[in-house]
Amino acid sequence: MRVSVYTRVRVLVPTWMRVLVLPICYDIPIRKMLVKIFLSTFFHPRSLAFWLALLLQAVFFAVISPLINLLFPNNQKLWQKIVKSSLNLTLNISPVQIEIIGLENIPQDKSFIFTANHCSFLDGIILIAKLPILLNVVVANAGFSIPIIRTIYQGTGYLGTGSKMNLANTSKLIRKIRTHENVLILGKPATSGEIGKFSSTIVSLSKNTGTPILPISIKNSSTVLPLNTFILKKETIFVKIGEPIAPEQAETYPEKILELYNSL
């Protein structure tokens, strides 16, 4: 009797690895996305290298996650450092140039609620990789439905958004902020232009915890990599970091981000 490839894999590969890695091959939406990325970037080698690097990193983290969790249980900062370094390497092999202004506005002895406009898949990656601090990131819930991505999110302590998780994750966010950890909450994805809507949750978090907001403006990322596209253009993305905003003035943070954007 002929044995299928899938059956052979089930025999040879440990259960935990099948659960994490096989969805890449057997989950139809993921498979379609990978095919689309490959076909879109086939004649753009540096863009293809960028996406392949992200995929290989995800697989690598999925494979080594049991070992990391065994040797360093609940060590979210270690996970964050590994992810930060790997994303920085990925950006370095891409055609993207990044110019950051205002790093002096990030004191190393204080914690903040970081927030920025959001208009490209690159925004969060750039901030995680290039800012000189570790970040607890609020990410889209969709990633938690993909086992290989969920492993990374759980290891780093990243939190999801969405009505089903808001209450629990808000409590976790408040706990992280009160233990002096930095949190990143991006604005809602802009459907046109580069300045979209911002969440009122940031204002309430700032006031409830007494934590200042650090506004950041990102310009040109939607030109380099528009939402739902895969080819990266060889242009410069500008990131400008503003001065901290006191909790008493938290409502002004969208205006500050717009001012930073217009000054670039």
MOPE-V10978 format. One record per backbone hydrogen bond with DSSP energy under -0.5 kcal/mol. CO is the residue of the C=O (numbers start at 1). NH is the residue of the N-H. Records with the same first field share a line. If there is no record, write none. Layout:
CO: NH, NH
//
This chain:
4: 8
5: 9
6: 10
7: 11
8: 12
9: 13
14: 18
15: 19
16: 20
17: 21, 22
18: 22
21: 24
22: 25, 26
23: 27
26: 28
27: 31
28: 32
29: 33
30: 34
31: 35
32: 36
33: 37
34: 38
35: 39
36: 40
37: 41
38: 42
41: 44
44: 47, 48
45: 49
46: 50
47: 51
48: 52
49: 53
50: 54
51: 55
52: 56
53: 57
54: 58
55: 59
56: 60
57: 61
58: 62
59: 63
60: 64
61: 65
64: 68
65: 69
66: 70
67: 71
68: 72
72: 75
74: 76
75: 79
76: 80
77: 81
78: 82
79: 83
80: 84
81: 85
82: 86
83: 87
84: 88
85: 89
86: 90
87: 91
88: 92
89: 93
90: 94
91: 94
97: 237
99: 239
101: 241
102: 105
103: 106
105: 107
107: 110
112: 114, 183
113: 214
114: 185
115: 216
116: 187
118: 190
119: 227
120: 123
121: 125
122: 126
123: 127
124: 128
125: 129
126: 130
127: 131
131: 133
135: 137
136: 184
137: 139, 159
139: 161
140: 143
141: 144
142: 145
143: 146
145: 147
146: 149, 150
147: 151
148: 152
149: 153
150: 154
151: 155
152: 156
153: 157, 158
159: 139
162: 165, 166
165: 169
166: 170
167: 171
168: 172
169: 173
170: 174
171: 175
172: 176
173: 177
174: 178
175: 179
176: 181
177: 180
182: 136
183: 114
184: 138
185: 116
194: 196
197: 188
199: 202
200: 204
201: 205
202: 206
203: 207
204: 208
205: 209
206: 210, 211
212: 113
213: 215, 245
214: 115
215: 242
216: 117
217: 240
219: 238
220: 224
221: 225
224: 233
226: 229
230: 232
233: 235
235: 97
237: 99
238: 219
239: 101
240: 217, 242
243: 215
244: 246
245: 213
246: 249
247: 250
249: 252
250: 253
252: 256
253: 257
254: 258
255: 259
256: 260
257: 261
258: 262
259: 263
260: 264
261: 264
//
